């Protein structure tokens, strides 16, 4: 009887060890980024992106800047300079556009998203599309090209363990870090 108990206990220990080994990476490397931190990163990126007043002059006639976001927008900034933001989920585009829909031709619609790289790097990306046509209650949006330089986030936030602070890199700073292929003649 004792031998049977010891054998079952050994099998149970092995099962726990295997289970622990399989689940350990999940616990160690899980990305626990809080929504408040993401909101701070989004706000910083929005502020830097929309601070150029000349770039979006033709959008003033539409009033609010429309931004699609999948995170909770309660903590996101509502304006930068004179631009007021209106956030919404991806599936509610029809309800947010001005009626009649043809009034929106030329309007820019922005998407703000993020990518996590471990626990110490957050990339925030702003993509843009322009409403270029409305036919039979269908809205056609042309997405802007982000360039030929490969992946380039609008804001990168890197956690500095020495100072316990999140450091910010803007899109232009990241752009100049990318090695350029230069042909020598």
Secondary structure, DSSP 8 states (H G I E B T S, - for coil): -HHHHHHHHHHHHHHHHHHHHHHHHHHHH-----HHHHHHHHHHHHHHHTT-TTTTGGGGGG-SEEEEESS-GGGS-SEETTEEEEEE-GGGHHHHS-SSGGGGTT-EEEEEEEEEETTTEEEEEEEEEEEEEEETTEEEEEE----SS----SEEEEEETTTTEEEEEEHHHHHHHS-------
